[in-house]
Amino acid sequence: MEAAGLSFFSGVSPGRDHWLNAGSGVSGAHYALIFSQTGARVEFVLSGSSGQKNKAMFDHLFTRKSAIESAFGAALNWRRMDDKKASINRVCRDIRRFTTKQTGHQ
């Protein structure tokens, strides 16, 4: 991430959990790195105190979906989640192939 000029997680220390959160500079929105045995994902989470504002921000971003995904370089999983207060944009990657091929462990 440093090579790409990103510093969101530079001040975040790892803990015992399987995720790391970092602020985005926008109130009620944060980035999350989440790891499992088989995958990793990056999420942009809209989780402010107002569900209505979260949905409005999500809808605003969704109108720019093509431009955002083009700038990102991949399709995102857009999750408005009408039954929840939060909304999430995320990208997931299977990391099993890296574990097996690069470390020899499964």
Backbone as a chain_set.jsonl record, in Angstrom:
{"seq": "MEAAGLSFFSGVSPGRDHWLNAGSGVSGAHYALIFSQTGARVEFVLSGSSGQKNKAMFDHLFTRKSAIESAFGAALNWRRMDDKKASINRVCRDIRRFTTKQTGHQ", "coords": {"N": [[0.819, -1.187, 0.0], [2.012, 1.164, 0.661], [3.656, 1.64, -1.539], [1.796, 2.394, -3.389], [1.131, 4.823, -2.478], [-0.689, 4.99, -0.397], [-1.848, 5.595, 2.853], [-3.656, 4.902, 4.801], [-3.71, 2.901, 6.816], [-1.39, 3.289, 8.18], [-0.985, 4.23, 10.791], [-2.144, 2.313, 12.33], [-2.137, -0.28, 14.593], [-1.634, -3.806, 14.637], [-3.891, -6.139, 16.142], [-5.438, -8.652, 18.173], [-7.593, -9.392, 16.701], [-9.209, -10.359, 13.579], [-9.348, -8.311, 11.8], [-8.695, -4.953, 10.626], [-9.347, -1.562, 11.166], [-9.63, 1.676, 9.684], [-9.793, 5.218, 9.575], [-11.52, 7.246, 7.149], [-11.501, 9.885, 6.684], [-13.913, 10.981, 6.341], [-16.727, 11.641, 8.178], [-18.407, 9.017, 9.809], [-17.705, 7.072, 7.993], [-15.543, 4.423, 7.15], [-12.553, 2.486, 6.452], [-11.997, -1.006, 6.165], [-9.932, -3.792, 6.671], [-10.196, -7.169, 6.274], [-9.551, -10.428, 7.284], [-9.503, -13.931, 6.575], [-9.199, -17.53, 6.794], [-9.304, -18.336, 4.182], [-9.613, -16.131, 2.561], [-9.391, -12.587, 1.832], [-10.577, -9.305, 2.383], [-11.381, -5.957, 1.437], [-13.121, -3.297, 2.725], [-15.293, -0.495, 2.312], [-16.984, 1.191, 4.535], [-20.07, 2.558, 5.32], [-21.232, 3.802, 8.058], [-22.452, 5.637, 9.826], [-24.239, 7.435, 12.45], [-26.783, 7.913, 11.485], [-28.941, 6.073, 9.654], [-30.336, 6.875, 7.406], [-28.734, 8.912, 6.299], [-26.48, 7.357, 5.719], [-27.5, 5.697, 3.685], [-28.087, 7.656, 1.788], [-25.505, 8.606, 1.191], [-24.423, 6.239, 0.14], [-26.106, 5.893, -2.114], [-25.396, 8.176, -3.561], [-22.695, 7.599, -4.155], [-23.143, 5.287, -5.646], [-24.293, 6.225, -7.986], [-22.087, 6.946, -9.331], [-20.8, 4.644, -9.933], [-19.523, 3.315, -12.181], [-17.335, 5.03, -12.775], [-15.974, 4.969, -10.314], [-15.316, 2.217, -10.028], [-13.745, 1.944, -12.294], [-11.583, 3.651, -11.703], [-10.667, 2.303, -9.461], [-9.996, -0.15, -10.524], [-11.197, -2.613, -10.582], [-14.213, -4.592, -10.257], [-16.604, -3.828, -7.738], [-18.32, -5.077, -4.842], [-21.344, -4.003, -4.251], [-23.214, -3.197, -1.531], [-26.09, -2.235, -0.405], [-27.888, -2.846, 1.617], [-30.695, -2.569, 2.74], [-32.136, -3.361, 4.989], [-30.515, -2.846, 7.091], [-28.622, -0.464, 9.098], [-26.146, 0.336, 8.148], [-24.159, 0.553, 5.106], [-22.171, -1.059, 2.585], [-19.298, -1.136, 0.522], [-17.318, -3.415, -1.166], [-14.405, -5.428, -1.88], [-13.351, -8.667, -2.553], [-10.898, -11.222, -2.154], [-9.658, -14.407, -2.946], [-7.39, -16.114, -1.028], [-6.256, -18.558, -0.789], [-4.723, -19.766, -2.82], [-2.345, -18.328, -2.69], [-1.419, -18.982, -0.158], [-0.943, -21.756, -0.406], [0.78, -22.035, -2.718], [2.894, -20.186, -2.288], [3.854, -20.519, 0.306], [3.831, -23.193, 0.836], [2.12, -24.294, 2.634], [-1.117, -25.45, 3.632]], "CA": [[0.0, 0.0, 0.0], [2.901, 2.322, 0.673], [4.115, 1.865, -2.905], [0.707, 3.054, -4.099], [0.903, 6.126, -1.863], [-1.807, 4.916, 0.538], [-1.376, 5.582, 4.23], [-4.807, 4.757, 5.69], [-3.451, 1.998, 7.923], [-0.025, 3.488, 8.671], [-0.977, 4.44, 12.234], [-2.965, 1.28, 12.95], [-1.36, -1.426, 15.07], [-2.413, -5.044, 14.623], [-4.332, -6.668, 17.427], [-5.768, -10.08, 18.155], [-8.737, -9.607, 15.827], [-8.921, -10.682, 12.189], [-9.607, -7.135, 10.984], [-8.13, -3.651, 10.976], [-10.162, -0.447, 10.7], [-8.942, 2.966, 9.569], [-10.661, 6.311, 9.169], [-11.479, 7.658, 5.742], [-11.524, 11.341, 6.593], [-15.324, 11.354, 6.238], [-17.442, 11.209, 9.374], [-19.332, 7.919, 9.591], [-17.225, 6.157, 6.958], [-14.203, 3.92, 7.448], [-12.044, 1.355, 5.683], [-11.724, -2.197, 6.964], [-9.243, -4.945, 6.089], [-10.708, -8.331, 6.997], [-8.831, -11.621, 6.853], [-9.957, -15.247, 7.019], [-8.265, -18.565, 6.357], [-9.372, -18.537, 2.733], [-9.778, -14.911, 1.795], [-9.182, -11.262, 2.406], [-11.415, -8.308, 1.722], [-11.291, -4.551, 1.819], [-14.457, -2.716, 2.722], [-15.547, 0.911, 2.608], [-18.201, 1.031, 5.322], [-20.83, 3.757, 5.672], [-21.901, 3.361, 9.289], [-22.694, 6.75, 10.727], [-25.372, 7.254, 13.372], [-28.039, 8.028, 10.752], [-29.094, 5.143, 8.543], [-30.817, 7.632, 6.242], [-27.553, 9.554, 5.701], [-25.651, 6.292, 5.156], [-28.103, 5.287, 2.41], [-27.929, 8.768, 0.848], [-24.102, 8.579, 0.732], [-24.29, 5.062, -0.714], [-26.779, 6.185, -3.385], [-24.563, 9.157, -4.256], [-21.553, 6.865, -4.707], [-23.616, 4.317, -6.636], [-24.515, 6.918, -9.269], [-20.751, 7.07, -9.925], [-20.251, 3.29, -9.86], [-18.594, 3.029, -13.285], [-16.109, 5.817, -12.601], [-15.285, 4.486, -9.112], [-14.73, 0.919, -10.324], [-12.683, 2.162, -13.276], [-10.435, 4.203, -10.975], [-10.177, 1.255, -8.567], [-9.401, -1.186, -11.361], [-11.911, -3.878, -10.426], [-15.61, -4.465, -9.834], [-16.84, -3.857, -6.294], [-19.573, -5.656, -4.386], [-22.101, -2.88, -3.686], [-24.203, -3.759, -0.613], [-26.87, -1.156, 0.213], [-28.438, -3.482, 2.825], [-31.828, -1.755, 3.18], [-32.621, -3.789, 6.3], [-29.488, -2.488, 8.081], [-28.28, 0.96, 9.137], [-24.908, 0.542, 7.393], [-23.995, 0.081, 3.729], [-20.775, -1.449, 2.394], [-18.7, -1.449, -0.778], [-16.175, -4.247, -0.824], [-13.768, -6.301, -2.851], [-12.861, -9.865, -1.871], [-9.919, -12.02, -2.887], [-9.339, -15.736, -2.431], [-5.946, -16.149, -0.77], [-5.793, -19.942, -0.642], [-3.665, -20.062, -3.792], [-1.103, -17.736, -2.206], [-0.98, -19.771, 0.983], [-0.438, -23.046, -0.869], [1.889, -21.917, -3.663], [4.022, -19.38, -1.831], [4.4, -20.956, 1.603], [3.846, -24.641, 0.928], [1.153, -24.699, 3.655], [-2.521, -25.41, 3.228]], "C": [[0.866, 1.256, 0.0], [3.377, 2.664, -0.731], [3.063, 2.59, -3.733], [0.386, 4.426, -3.509], [-0.266, 6.154, -0.892], [-1.288, 4.798, 1.96], [-2.505, 5.395, 5.241], [-4.483, 3.959, 6.944], [-2.071, 2.207, 8.541], [0.039, 3.681, 10.181], [-1.762, 3.398, 12.996], [-2.088, 0.095, 13.332], [-2.218, -2.683, 15.027], [-2.768, -5.476, 16.031], [-4.605, -8.151, 17.305], [-6.914, -10.401, 17.207], [-8.287, -9.906, 14.401], [-9.238, -9.509, 11.25], [-8.842, -5.93, 11.505], [-9.062, -2.593, 10.398], [-9.318, 0.815, 10.645], [-9.938, 4.013, 9.083], [-10.474, 6.678, 7.714], [-11.351, 9.166, 5.586], [-12.937, 11.884, 6.443], [-16.033, 10.801, 7.464], [-18.435, 10.101, 9.029], [-18.919, 6.935, 8.518], [-15.809, 5.716, 7.308], [-13.83, 2.785, 6.489], [-11.787, 0.207, 6.644], [-10.978, -3.217, 6.106], [-9.663, -6.137, 6.922], [-10.076, -9.581, 6.405], [-9.51, -12.873, 7.387], [-8.936, -16.273, 6.537], [-8.227, -18.694, 4.844], [-9.422, -17.257, 1.916], [-9.442, -13.657, 2.568], [-10.106, -10.305, 1.672], [-11.122, -6.927, 2.276], [-12.69, -3.987, 1.692], [-14.396, -1.209, 2.965], [-16.925, 0.905, 3.246], [-18.811, 2.387, 5.647], [-21.677, 3.383, 6.878], [-22.052, 4.495, 10.295], [-23.934, 6.51, 11.57], [-26.723, 7.305, 12.667], [-28.059, 7.062, 9.565], [-29.522, 5.845, 7.274], [-29.649, 8.328, 5.534], [-26.63, 8.521, 5.078], [-26.18, 5.874, 3.788], [-27.968, 6.393, 1.365], [-26.498, 8.822, 0.313], [-23.875, 7.406, -0.207], [-24.893, 5.341, -2.091], [-25.98, 7.178, -4.22], [-23.367, 8.469, -4.907], [-21.991, 5.921, -5.823], [-23.891, 4.962, -7.986], [-23.198, 7.093, -10.024], [-20.02, 5.717, -9.974], [-19.211, 3.019, -10.948], [-17.272, 3.759, -13.114], [-15.303, 5.317, -11.403], [-14.603, 3.155, -9.398], [-13.612, 1.027, -11.354], [-11.425, 2.695, -12.593], [-9.817, 3.152, -10.057], [-9.497, 0.131, -9.343], [-10.052, -2.552, -11.235], [-13.358, -3.588, -10.033], [-15.691, -4.565, -8.312], [-18.176, -4.54, -6.017], [-20.304, -4.544, -3.639], [-23.246, -3.438, -2.85], [-24.937, -2.627, 0.119], [-27.479, -1.621, 1.536], [-29.567, -2.646, 3.448], [-32.345, -2.121, 4.565], [-31.644, -3.465, 7.428], [-29.248, -0.974, 8.046], [-27.084, 1.266, 8.243], [-25.046, 0.067, 5.947], [-22.511, -0.143, 3.505], [-20.455, -1.606, 0.913], [-17.485, -2.29, -0.459], [-15.642, -4.995, -2.034], [-13.151, -7.452, -2.065], [-11.867, -10.594, -2.769], [-9.707, -13.342, -2.175], [-7.834, -15.785, -2.232], [-5.414, -17.567, -0.601], [-4.658, -20.262, -1.606], [-2.335, -19.479, -3.351], [-0.532, -18.555, -1.051], [-0.313, -21.065, 0.51], [0.819, -22.889, -1.733], [3.103, -21.207, -3.089], [4.627, -19.87, -0.53], [4.522, -22.467, 1.724], [2.888, -25.171, 1.975], [-0.247, -24.631, 3.097], [-3.4, -25.032, 4.385]], "O": [[0.502, 2.277, -0.584], [3.49, 3.838, -1.081], [3.396, 3.316, -4.67], [-0.522, 5.112, -3.98], [-0.787, 7.228, -0.589], [-0.396, 3.997, 2.24], [-2.327, 5.698, 6.421], [-4.941, 4.311, 8.03], [-1.627, 1.387, 9.344], [1.043, 3.319, 10.795], [-2.024, 3.571, 14.186], [-1.382, -0.463, 12.492], [-3.406, -2.631, 15.346], [-2.036, -5.21, 16.985], [-4.06, -8.822, 16.429], [-7.178, -11.573, 16.937], [-7.118, -9.725, 14.062], [-9.379, -9.701, 10.042], [-8.407, -5.889, 12.656], [-9.515, -2.721, 9.261], [-8.408, 1.004, 11.453], [-10.818, 3.719, 8.275], [-9.417, 6.453, 7.126], [-11.119, 9.664, 4.485], [-13.142, 13.098, 6.419], [-15.94, 9.607, 7.749], [-19.208, 10.224, 8.08], [-19.697, 6.05, 8.161], [-14.977, 6.529, 7.712], [-14.685, 2.211, 5.814], [-11.407, 0.42, 7.795], [-11.348, -3.47, 4.96], [-9.508, -6.127, 8.143], [-10.064, -9.773, 5.189], [-10.027, -12.885, 8.504], [-7.923, -15.912, 5.938], [-7.217, -19.12, 4.284], [-9.286, -17.302, 0.694], [-9.241, -13.673, 3.782], [-10.381, -10.477, 0.485], [-10.682, -6.759, 3.413], [-13.361, -4.175, 0.677], [-13.558, -0.719, 3.721], [-17.923, 0.643, 2.574], [-18.136, 3.263, 6.189], [-22.711, 2.728, 6.742], [-21.801, 4.312, 11.486], [-24.605, 5.49, 11.416], [-27.71, 6.793, 13.194], [-27.301, 7.213, 8.607], [-29.116, 5.454, 6.18], [-29.584, 8.33, 4.305], [-26.052, 8.77, 4.02], [-25.409, 5.713, 2.842], [-27.759, 6.107, 0.186], [-26.291, 9.056, -0.878], [-23.212, 7.55, -1.234], [-24.269, 5.061, -3.114], [-25.895, 7.042, -5.44], [-23.058, 8.724, -6.071], [-21.294, 5.773, -6.826], [-23.739, 4.315, -9.023], [-23.201, 7.359, -11.226], [-18.793, 5.66, -10.046], [-18.12, 2.537, -10.645], [-16.207, 3.168, -13.29], [-14.075, 5.249, -11.472], [-13.436, 2.973, -9.051], [-12.636, 0.28, -11.29], [-10.321, 2.234, -12.882], [-8.599, 3.107, -9.889], [-8.531, -0.465, -8.865], [-9.515, -3.543, -11.729], [-13.687, -2.506, -9.548], [-14.929, -5.302, -7.686], [-19.056, -4.568, -6.877], [-19.924, -4.186, -2.524], [-24.151, -4.078, -3.385], [-24.46, -2.127, 1.137], [-27.568, -0.835, 2.479], [-29.415, -2.09, 4.535], [-32.931, -1.279, 5.246], [-31.912, -3.774, 8.589], [-29.622, -0.296, 7.09], [-27.016, 2.34, 7.645], [-25.936, -0.717, 5.617], [-21.679, 0.498, 4.147], [-21.254, -2.148, 0.149], [-16.698, -1.935, 0.418], [-16.319, -5.169, -3.047], [-12.507, -7.238, -1.038], [-11.99, -10.577, -3.994], [-9.591, -13.389, -0.95], [-7.078, -15.525, -3.168], [-4.235, -17.751, -0.298], [-3.719, -20.965, -1.233], [-1.291, -20.077, -3.611], [0.673, -18.791, -0.974], [0.767, -21.418, 0.984], [1.821, -23.559, -1.483], [4.235, -21.594, -3.38], [5.814, -19.65, -0.288], [5.224, -22.972, 2.6], [2.836, -26.381, 2.196], [-0.529, -23.844, 2.193], [-4.619, -24.947, 4.233]]}, "num_chains": 1, "name": "protein.A"}
